[in-house]
Amino acid sequence: SQQGEEDPQALSIQEGENATMNCSYKTSINNLQWYRQNSGRGLVHLILIRSNEREKHSGRLRVTLDTSKKSSSLLITASRAADTASYFCATERQAGTALIFGKGTTLSVSS
Amino acid sequence: DAGVIQSPRHEVTEMGQEVTLRCKPISGHNSLFWYRQTMMRGLELLIYFNNNVPIDDSGMPEDRFSAKMPNASFSTLKIQPSEPRDSAVYFCASSPKDREDQPQHFGDGTRLSIL
């Protein structure tokens, strides 16, 4: 069953704007991960945040995690056309086990 | 470094035929995962292996699906007989189990169409 639910389902912005995607999940987790999927390709790992972390940065990406609300957000700053893709959050309930994915947010960045 | 390699990239076959999907994980990774992606259900785990041993196959839809991992560098997912509702993109992913908080590395998937 799906654990993560992303919001919004689709997002359209202009280059240079920031994009924020949210994810909610249902059970306790070991970590939460964000992946990107370009059309016709596999998923690419973007960033991982552990359950005892609240915020993490990687380049133009910023992820927050609120375990009390069972939610996470992904912020992409200064977006580029190349950021156009689907973004998925995934939770790992225990170390080394399978990921449970949400249905994703489709991001379109126009130049 | 070579990533996860899946074959074929595309498969079109008629209902009732046997379908075999193949995956070569990243060398040194000892966890392997098979996922299925559809518009209706999103990405779902089918089965995963640790050190070539199946750990969780609760996502395998029914007896028509079977998966094997005969060695650390190869896995197959077989559907026999195939049905139109099996049409989806099937992904294989691998990760190193012996280190915590490791991401999974995905192949580019096999797009399967059952007519």
Chai-1 contact restraints between the chains, C-beta under 6 A:
chainA,res_idxA,chainB,res_idxB,connection_type,confidence,min_distance_angstrom,max_distance_angstrom,comment,restraint_id
A,N31,B,D101,contact,1.0,0.0,6.0,A-B,restraint_1
A,R41,B,D108,contact,1.0,0.0,6.0,A-B,restraint_2
A,G42,B,F91,contact,1.0,0.0,6.0,A-B,restraint_3
A,G42,B,F106,contact,1.0,0.0,6.0,A-B,restraint_4
A,G42,B,G107,contact,1.0,0.0,6.0,A-B,restraint_5
A,G42,B,D108,contact,1.0,0.0,6.0,A-B,restraint_6
A,G42,B,G109,contact,1.0,0.0,6.0,A-B,restraint_7
A,L43,B,F106,contact,1.0,0.0,6.0,A-B,restraint_8
A,H45,B,P103,contact,1.0,0.0,6.0,A-B,restraint_9
A,L48,B,D101,contact,1.0,0.0,6.0,A-B,restraint_10
A,L48,B,P103,contact,1.0,0.0,6.0,A-B,restraint_11
A,A95,B,E100,contact,1.0,0.0,6.0,A-B,restraint_12
A,G96,B,K97,contact,1.0,0.0,6.0,A-B,restraint_13
A,A98,B,F33,contact,1.0,0.0,6.0,A-B,restraint_14
A,A98,B,L45,contact,1.0,0.0,6.0,A-B,restraint_15
A,A98,B,Y48,contact,1.0,0.0,6.0,A-B,restraint_16
A,F101,B,L43,contact,1.0,0.0,6.0,A-B,restraint_17
A,K103,B,G42,contact,1.0,0.0,6.0,A-B,restraint_18
